[in-house]
Amino acid sequence: MGLQKLMNSQRVGEAALNFSRAIPPWLGYRVADLLGGFIASRKHLPMVRAVRANQWVINGGTISGKQLDQATKQVWQNIARAFYFLFHAQKSPDILQEIIVFDPLIEELIRRSQEKKRGVVAVGVHMSYFDSVLQATTRHGLRAVTLGLPGATEAINWQTDIRRQSGLEVLPATTSNLREIIRRLEAGETFITGADYPTGKDNTHKPLWFGRPAQLPTHYVHVALRAQVPVVLLAPIMRENGRCQFLVSDYIEMRPGPNRETEILENTERILEICAGFIRQAPQQWSILQPVWPEALQQMM
């Protein structure tokens, strides 16, 4: 079995969970750094190539091969550290709460999700500690519904189960459930989703992001327009002091356009510009493992 298949195996994930629970942080992070560096050195792996291409684009396509190697290594080390922390924290949910900074903007979003006075689409940026923060926030009181991740690998199904166990309601990603999301937003509920997970197929819309057309979803803008609710952006950043801070945007009302196609594209690009600003604050913590700009796989150094 190849390394990439191993990483997508539920059995490997369960072994990593048990291992992470058993070892202390000083050792867990050391092992994570070694594992992240090892994965990053396998440049032929599709996931490693995807990270390299994404890092190359967000750094303007100007960094050297050596700098790209270092950036990719840091990304994989951050991913490994985040998984260690998420798995280690499963033995005690209080561990999650200890490192997350729940500032007033997040507390307000949590209250809003409980009161259901007006719906909101909470859009996350997939930084490396995204799942840890999502789990901590639902345990802290966030009431939200989301759609399952695309694909049907063992790892994705297992990740979905972990999200459900933390209190997040996860619906399969189907057209009928997208309509259900709109109905629930109209009823005042909170929908949480991601803006930066590639669709993996040709889109009707390819919004400009970091100066290039990107294979990114637009469903969150579609449902916000239909339900007439705002969007708020969330990005968790791990700081040097070991505390995870939320970056939170203002509530973004959708702007009308001359037609629905223009509305979706222009509002998506507005939101993605804010996402880009968040990512630039910690680019090596951005952990998308699929190519957002497939052409960059051939263009990068």
N, C-alpha and C positions, 0 to 999 in steps of 0.2 A: 504494500500500500504506500503511495507517495505521500510526501509531507503535506501537500494541500488537502488530500482526502482525509488524512489523519486529523487535521485541524477542523474539518467539517464533521467529524465523527462525534456522536453523542457519548459513546463510551470513553473517548479521550476527554471530553468535557467533564464527565462525571469523575474521572480520575483526577483531573486538575482541580475540581471542586473539593474533593476529599483531601488532596495534598495541601491546598491553600488553607483549608480550615485548620490543618494540623500544625503548620509552621508559623513562627512569629514574623512580624513585618520586616525586621532587619535581615532575615534570611530570605523571606519571600520576594522582596524587592531586588535582592542581589540575584536570585535565580531568574526573576523576570527580565532583568537587564541582560543576562547571559543569553536567555532564550530569544529575546527580541533582537539582539545582535546576530545570533545564529540565523534566524529567519531572514533578516535583512540581507545577509550575505548571499542568499540563494536568489540571485538576480533573475534566474530563468522562470521562477514561479509567477503565475499570472497575478496573484495578489500583490507580490512584491513589485512587479512591473507597474501595476496600477498605482500603487502608492508613489513610486518614483515619478510616473507621468503626472500625477496630480500635484505633487510637490514642485515639479519643474514648471508647470503652468502658473501656480499661485505665486511663485517667485519670479515671474516675469519672463521665464524662458531664457534667463541670462546666467544662471549659476553654473559653476564648473562641475565636471563629473565628480571630483572629490567632494565638493560641497553637497552635491546631490546624494552621494553615498552617505554622508554624515546626517543629512536631513532625514533620509529614509530610515537609517538606523534609529534615530531619535523617535520617529513615529512608531516603529515597531516596539521599541522599549516602552514607550508610553502606553501602547495598547496592552502589552504584557503586564505592565504594572497595574493598569486599570482592571484587567481581568482578575489578577491576583487579589486586589482590594475587594472587588465585587464578590468573589467567591469566599474570601476570608470573612467578610462581613455577614455571610449567610448564617454563621453560627450565633450571631447576636445582632439584631437590627440596630441596636444602639450605636454600634460602631459606625454605621452609615451616618447617623445624625451628628456624630462628633466632628466630622470634617466639613460638613456642608454649611455654608453661610446662608441662612434664610433671611435675606434682607427684606425691607418693607414691600418692595415691588412683588416679590414672590409670595409673601404672606397675603397681599391683596388679591393675587391671582387665585390662591387657594380658597380664600373667602368667597370670591366670585364664583368659583366652581361649585361651592356648597350652596350658595344662595340661589343660583340659577335665575338671576334677574334678566341677564342678557347673555347669549352664547358668545363664545370666543374660540378662535382657532389658535392654539398654542403651537408654534412651529419651532422644533428643536434643530440645532446645528450639531452634527455628529462629531463632537469632540470625544477624546478617548474615555472620559469618565461619564459619558452620556447616560449609560444604563444604570450606573450607581446613583447618579443624581435623580434620574427618573424614579427609581425604586424608593429612594429616600423621600422624595417629594410626595409620592402617593401614600407612603406610610405616615407622612406628616399631615395628611388630610386632603390632598388633591383628589378631586372626583372627576375622572375623565374617561373618555372612550378613545380607542385608537384602532387602526386597521393593522392586520398582520403584515409582517415583512414579506416582500415578494420572494419567490423561490420556495422550494420545499425540501431543503437539506435537513439532515438530522440536527445540525447545530442551530439552524433558524427555528425549527420546531421546539427545540429545548429552550432557546432564548425566549420564545413566546410564552412557554410555560412559566418561566421565572418571572416574567412581567405580570402574568395573571396572578401568581402567588403573592405578589406585593400589593395587589388591590386594583391594578389597572384592568379595565374591561377591554379585551382584545377581540375584535370581530374579523372574520376572514375578509381579505381584500377582494370584494366582488362589486359589480355595478349596483346590485340591489342594496348592498350595505352602504355604498356611497350615498344613495338616496336616503337611507336610514340616518346617516350622519347629518345630512341637511335637515331632516325633520327634527332631530334632537338638538341641533344648534338653534333652530327656530324656537324650541321649547326652553332655551336658556342653558343648555349643557355645554361642557367644554370638550373639544376635540383636540387631541394632541397627535402630532405627526412630524415628519421630517421634510426639510426643503432640499437636502443635498444628497439624497440616495439615488443613484442613477437608475433610470428606467430599464436600461439594457435593450432598448428597441428604438426604432425611429419614431420620433414624436411629431405631432402636428405643430407643436410649438417647441422651438429651441431657443430659450432665452439667452441673452448675452450675459456671461458671467466671467469675471476676470478678463474681459475683452474678447471672449470667444463664445460661439454658440455651444451650449451645453446640453447634454442628454439628461435633463432633470425633470422631475414631475411638476405639474401645475395644478394638481387636484385640490390642494389647500386653498388656492385662489378661487377655483371654481365653486367650492362649497361655501366659502366666505361671501362671494358675490350672490349666490343663490339664496343664502340664509340672511344676507344683509347684516353680517356681524364683522367685527374687526379681527385683525391678526396681531399676535404678539410674538416676538422672537426671543428664544432662550438659548444661551450657550454657556455650558459649564467650563470654567477655566481653573485648572489646578495651579495654585500659586506656589512660590518657592517656600512659603511658610507651612506647606502641607495642608492648607485649607482650600476647599473648592468653592469658588465664587461664581455666582450667576451673573452673566451679562444679560440684561433685559432691555428690550426696546420699548418705546412708547407703544400704545395701542394704535395700530395702523388701520384706518378706515379705507375700504376699497374705493377707488376712483372710477366713476362711470366713463365709458368711452363710446365712440361712434358705433361700435358693434362688439359682440361678445369676444371675438378673436383678439381684437386690439385690447380690450379690457383685461383679458387674461394675461397676455404677454407683457403689457406695460406694468400691471400690478405685480406680476412675478418678478420682473427685473428690479422694481423698487425694493422688494423684500430681499432679493438676492444681494443687492448692493450693501444692505445692512449686514447680511450674513458674512459677506466678504470682509467687512470691517472687523467683525468679531474674530474671524479666523486669523486675520493679520496680527492680532494680539498674541496668538500662540500657535503659529502655523504648524509646528511639529506635534500638536495635540489633535489636529484634524485627522480623523481615522476612517475615511471612506476607502474601502478595499476593492472597489471597482473603478474602472476609468471613467471619469466624468467627461473627458475630452478624448475619445478613442484615437483620434489622429495624432495625439501627442505621443502615443506609444512608439511611433516611428520617427518622431521629430526630436525627442529628447536625446541627451548625450548618454 
